[in-house]
Amino acid sequence: MATDRAADIARLRSAVAANAQDRVSWHNLAALEGDLGHAEEAEEAARRAIALGIPAPETRVVLARALQDLNRLDEAERFFEEALELRPVYPAAHRDLAQLRWMRGGRIDSALRALDDALRRAPREKYLHLVRSIALEFMGELPAALASAEAGLTYAPAELELLQQASHLCAETAASERAVELARLAVKLAPDVPAVQVTLCEALLASGLALDAEGVAAALCAREPNDQHAIALRATAWRLLGDKRYDALFDYARLTHEEMIDVPLAETAAALSALHRYRSHPFQQSVRGGGQLPLNARELALPALRALFDKFHGAIDRYLTRLGNASRHTITGAWSVRLSSGGYHVDHVHQRGWLSSAFYAAVPPVMKPEDAHAGWLRFGKPGVVTRPELPPDHRLRPEPGKLVLFPSYMWHGVEPFKSDGPRLTVAFDALPD
């Protein structure tokens, strides 16, 4: 995949070298550079396309995202707004603008202002209802999020994403029968879409129908054996059914790994703290009560982070050797999280991962053992509603300088904590070469 994208960038650079007035190629180059986390290159190419008169709001969104990555947040907001001036019902621009305003200020009214104005003018725009529902869900307003999804369904009763969102929120709000009803409708409309089968599986787990859920998850795993979320859903059904296959898959003694990483922690924590700029968490991520930022090529070139990631590769090799796995690996994504007092992670897996991680750059003293697991990394508690509810079945204590490695299919989250100091971490996913 990386080779293909490198070839695509080379092709597009050749196109704009041959014809510097080719605004479409400049846009495509900007979009691809942005996807690869090359924010400076994406900004330059997007500005060239705009200077050449490209009218597409998509180009403004590409530019806004690049500016956001470069921490030029006022400029980013302006270009999201410009995209919406060109296309007032553009869902991606509304989502990104609402998320940026939410992360900067943590205020629901400010974050949703542009989206609510658009919906007043165009109440039948189903994807705006979906964006609003997702935003409200991650702002902690589940009943309002469900109401927005249901509002969208009144205009588009067969829209898959709205059906999935409404089913998911019904499960989260103890309306499990309605969750199954909506999920089965989605399956009837699109039986071959894996994401729809996931929605059904989750609704069945919320309804206490573990055996039925196991059958759906088994089919998902057969179809996409590397889908870590499907593996986790099947394992959850096994645990509910008392199936010993769960114990083998979640063998924490064998499959989790803790190792102290020898780096100058004060320097590492200072480099990370200087990058963090958000007050609130992003949408559709596990963080609550803190900020998260991607670590792209620009951030990873900082000396402290470059040295840290060099150490990570050795730790991964030692972990795989201990398991008798000689696979080479590639780190495919990295990010940092700064949790404030009261913050936590909801339980989740990394769907497209293989090996996942947590590295602790700074840890408040409240996370000592006598403090009832405050701020600890927990495993095994499903990130979906189950009947009966399942508790965590393993926990690890954070320590400054500790790296934890584990399979990406393992449910994991962070216990809430109260402290004057932040909990500062780095995480990454790795895939086999």
N, C-alpha and C positions, 0 to 999 in steps of 0.2 A: 504493500500500500504506500509506504513512504517513497519507494522507488517510482511508483506511478505518479505520485504528486510532484516529485522532483522533475520528472519528465514533462508534466503539464506546465509547471512553472517555466521550464526552459523553452517550451513551445510558445507560451504566451509572451515571454520576453523577446523571443525572436520576432513575433508578430508585431509588437510595438516598436521594435528596432527598425523593422522594415517599413512600418507606417505609423509614425508617431501621432497621427490624427485619428487612429482607430480607437474611438472611445469605448466601444464594447469590449475590446481586448484589454484595455486598461481596467475596466470594471471587473472582468473575469479574473485578471491578475490580482486585483485588490482583494476580491472575495477569497481566492485560494490562499493568498498570503495570510489573510486574517484567520482562516480555518487552521493554518499551521502555527498560529501564535506569533507571526512576524508582524507586530503591530506597526512599526515604523515603515516597513515596506508597504503594508496595506494602506496606511495613511497617504503615502506619496502617490500610489497608483490611483486611489480613489479621488484624490484631489485633481490629478491629471484628467480623469474621466469627467469630472464635474466642470473643470475649466474648459473642456472641449464641448460642453453643452449637453451632456447626457441628461435626459429628463427623468430617469428612473429613480423612484424613492428608494429602491434597493441599494443604490450606490451610497445614498446618505446614511442608511443603516450600517453598511459596511464601514464607512468612515467613522460613524459614531461609536461603533464597537471598538475600532482601533484606538480612537481617542480615549475611550474608557480604559482600555488596557494600559494606555500611556499615562493614566492618572490625570487627564485633562478633562475633568468631569463636567464643568460648565459648558465647555465646547461640545462634549458628547451630547448633553441634553439638547443643545441648540440644533444639532443635526438630526436627532430623533424627532424633534419638533418640526424641522423642515421636511422630513420624510412624510410626516402626517399632514402637513399643509398640501403636499402633492397628492397624497392618498389618505383621506381622513379615516378610512376604515381598514387600515393596514394592520392586521393582527400582530405580526412580528414586531413592528415598531411600537405598538401600544404595550406589548408585553415588556420589551426591553426598557422603554421609558418608565413604566410603572415600577419595574424592578430596580432601576437605577435610583429613582426618587425614594423608594422604600429603603434601599440599602444606605443611602446617604442620610436620611432623616428619621426613618422608623415611624412615619406617620401615614396611616391608612388614607386619610382624606386627601393629602397632598399626592400620594402615589397614584391614586385612582382618578384624580380630577380630569385628566384628558380623556381617559377611557369612559368615564361616566358621561361626559359631555358628548362623546361620539355615539354612545348608546341612546342618549335622549334624541339625537337626530336620526339615528338609524337603528331602531329597536329590533329589526328583523335580522341583523347581522349575527349569524349564529356563532361565528368564531370569536366575536367580541365577548359574547356571553361566556364562552369557554375560557378565554384569557382572564376575564374577571373572576371566574370561579377558581382558576388555578392560583391567581394572585391572593384571593381571600383565604384560600386553604393554607397557604404558606405564611399568611399574616396571622394565623391562628383563629380565623373566624369560620369554623366549619359549617354551622347552620346557614350563614349567609352565602358561603361557597356553594352549598347544595342548592340553595334557592336560585342562584345564578345559573347553575347547570340545568336545573328544571325549567327555568325561563327560556333558555336556549332550545330545549326540547319541545317547547310549545310551538316554536316556529320550524323546527327541523327534527321531527320525532325519529327519523332514521339516521341521524348523524352519529357515526360510530364513536368519535372522540367524546362527544357529549354523553352518549350512553355509558361509555367506560368511566368517565369522570363522575357521573351521577351514581353509578353502581359503587364505585370506590368510596364515595362520600357517604352513601347509605350504610355501607359496612362500617365505616368509621364512626357513624352516629347511631349505631345499634338498630338500624332498620335493615336487618339482614335478609328478610324475606323480599323486600323491595330490591335489595342489591342483587339477589339471585335472579329475580324477574327481569331486571334491566340487562344483566349479563347474558341471560339466555336469549333475549331479543337481539343483542349484539351478535351473538354466535349464529343465530338464525340468518342474520343479514350477511355475515362475513365469516363463515366457518373455518376458512383456511388462513385467517390472519392470526399469527401467534399472540400478539398483544391482546386480542379479544379473548383468547383462551386463558391467558393469564388473569384477566378480569374475572372470568367465570371461576377459575380455581380459587382466587382470593375470596370471592363471594361465598363459595361453598365452605371454605375454612371458617369464615365468620358465622356461618349458619350451623356449624357443628357437623357437617357432612364430610368428615375426613376421608372416608373411603372413596367417595365420588371425586373429591379433590385430588386424591392420589392418582386416580386413573387419568384425569386431565393432565396433571403434572408429568406423569410417565410418558404420555404421548408427546408433550412438549420437549422433554429431554431426548426422546428418540429422534425427534425432528431436528432439534438444535442442541446437540450434546455439550456444547461449550457455553450455553446460556446459563450463567451463574445464578440468575434469579429463578429460573425453572428448577435448577438443582435444589435451591434453598426451599422452594415451595414443596417439592416432593419430600425433602427431609422433614419439613414441618408436619406434613401428613403422617410420615412414619413415626415421628415422636408422639403424635396424638394417638396413633394406633398401637403404640408399644412395640413397634418393629425394630429389631436389633440393628438393622442397617443404619439407623440414625447414629447409634453409638460409634460405629466404624467411621462414618463420614465426619462426625464431629468429635474425633479423638483428639482432644485438646493437648494432652501430654505429648503426643507425637507430632501434631500438625501445626501447633503454634510455636513460635521461636522468639526468645527475648535475648537481646545483645546490647551491651553498652557501646556506644560509638564515641571514639576518642576524637573529639573536635573541640575547639574553644567555644564553649557554650555562650558566654556573654557576647562574643562577637557574632555568633550565629543568631542569637535572639535579637540583637540590635539590628542586624540586617533585615530580619523578617519584620520586626516592629516598624521599621521605616517604610516598608511596602504596604502595610495594612492601612486602609483608608475608609473602611465602611463601618457604620454603626450597627447595621442589621444584616441578617443573613439573606442570601439569594433565594430565589424560588427554585423548587424542585431539587433541592439538596437536603442533606440530613441535618445541617447546622440549625440550632435555635439559640438565640441569645448571644450572638457574636457575629464576626465577619469572616468571610472566606474569599480568597483570591487565588487565581490560577498562577502557577509558576511556569512561565513560558521561557523561550530561549533567552530573552532579555534579562529576566530575573535570575535564571540559572547560570548566567555568565558572571554574576557577582562572585568575587573570590570566596566568600564564606560559604555560599550555597554550592558553588562548584566543588569545593573541598568536601562538603557534606555528602553530595551525591556520589562522589568518587568512593567514599567509604561505604555507601549503601550497596554498591555493586559487589564488593567483597563479602558483605554480610549475606546477601542473597545467595552467592555461590556457596558459602558455608552451610546455609540452611538447606539448599538443594542437595548438597553432598551428604548431609546427615540423613536425608530421606532416601538416599540412593538414587537420586535423580540427577543425571548429568546434563540436563538441558541448559543451553545458553539462553540468555534472557535479554529483553529490551524494556526499559522503562517507557511506558506509553502515555503517561499523564501524571502531573504532579500539582499539588496545591498546598496552601497553608491556611490554617484556621486559628483565629484568636477568639476564644470564648471568654465572655465577661461573667461576672457573678450572676448566678442563676441560669447560666447557659448549659447546654447539653447537646447531644446528638440523638436524634431518633434512630431506631434500629433499622439497618439497611444492609444491602449487599452491593457489590460492584458488578453489574450485569455483564459487562464486556471485559472483565479482568480475568486474571488467573492467580496472581499473587498480589495481596494488598498489604497495607502497612500503616503504622503510626509511629512517628518519632517525636519525642517530647523535648522541645527546646527550652521551655520554661513551665514550671509546675508550681502552683501555690502550695504552701505547707499544709493546707486543709486536707490534702489527699493522702495523708498518712493513714496507716491501717486502722487506727483507733477511731477514725471519723466516718465509720459506716459506709465505706466505699464511695464517698463523695468524689466526683470527678474521675472515677475509675473507668477503664475500658471493660465493657461487658459483652458477653457472647451468648448466643442461643435464644434470646428473647426475640420472637419473630417481629418483623417490621410490618406485619399485617395482622388484622384482628383474627383471633381464633376463639373457638368455643370448645372446651374451656380455655381460659387464658393461660399462656405458658410463660413462666418466669425465666430469667437468665439462668444458665447452668454453668457458667464459668466467668471469672473476673480476673483482670490483671491490674496491678497498681502502677500508675504512671510514675516515672522518675526522670529527672533531668538527664538527658543524654541517652535514654533508653530507646531502642528501636524494637518494635514488635512486628513480626511477619506472620501471615496466616492466609489460608486459601480464600479467594474472593467470594466464594459461595457462603461463607460463614456469616450468619446474622451478627452484627456488632453495632454497638451504640455507646454512649457516654452518659454516666449517671450525673444528674444535676449537682451543682456545688455552689457554695456561697464563699466569696473571698474578695478581698480588696485588690488582689493581683490577678492578671489574666492567665489563662491556660493556653500556651502557644505551641502549636504542633505543625509538623510537615507530614504529608502523606503522598503516596504514589501508588500506581498500579504497574505491574510488570506482566509481560507476555513472553512465552517461549519463542525463540527465534525459529 
